[in-house]
Amino acid sequence: MRYLTAALAKGRLAAKAMEMFKAAGIPCEEMSESGSRKLIFENKELGMRFFLAKASDVPTYVEYGAADIGIVGKDTLLEEGRRLYEVLDLNIGRCRMCVCGPESARELLKRHELIRVATKYPRIAKDYFYNRKDQTVEIIKLNGSIELAPLVGLSEVIVDIVETGSTLRENGLTVLEEICPLSARMVVNQVSMKTENQRISALIRDFQELVRKKEEQVL
Ligand code: PRP
């Protein structure tokens, strides 16, 4: 049996994703051992291996088939625009993509002024302003701590992820417009979906069941 490889986005999602694999009967003890510099973890008996990658690289690994499966945020999928199958909303890592800024920027948005928009997600920002709002803006790509931009005068607004909203609040910023809801998704390589159909379909079904059970508990 060949190994099925799963690429997980490093960070907040990875631990939650591993919990789901464990609940689906695919635990990976190796991965929970902290402090290790190991990059690939396996469950030999079940023929599964896992690796952690920078979120924005996960769709790349999956498109090229270096990973059969990926667990990554919808934000990254929209931004990367890779060819792969998005098969399941895992209902974890729920948050929103928003236009944020100081309250004073609301008026600038309304008047369709030529404002500067700082973001880690230029493609999502461009699509929103150019295609959905028909508004010309200048997009400035940043790589982190996006909330800094309006505070130091780099941009009037930002396009960024809002989860609890505490980063915004602590910096005197607010949500001005909502672009879309986000959550973690399971994605599958298009060739693997055919060649490993049985195993991947079973995995999708198990995860679907987990998502359904969790939703039931919430209701
Ligand atoms: C994300 C996002 C916001 C923050 C939102 O940043 O870019 O800054 O989380 O979360 P909140 O609404 O719960 O405060 P992340 O911590 O991933 O790091 P980054 O600044 O490097 O993008």
Boltz pocket constraint, residues with backbone or C-beta under 6 A from the ligand:
constraints:
  - pocket:
      binder: B
      contacts: [[A, 120], [A, 143], [A, 144], [A, 145], [A, 146], [A, 147], [A, 160], [A, 161], [A, 162], [A, 163], [A, 164], [A, 165], [A, 166], [A, 167], [A, 168]]
      max_distance: 6.0
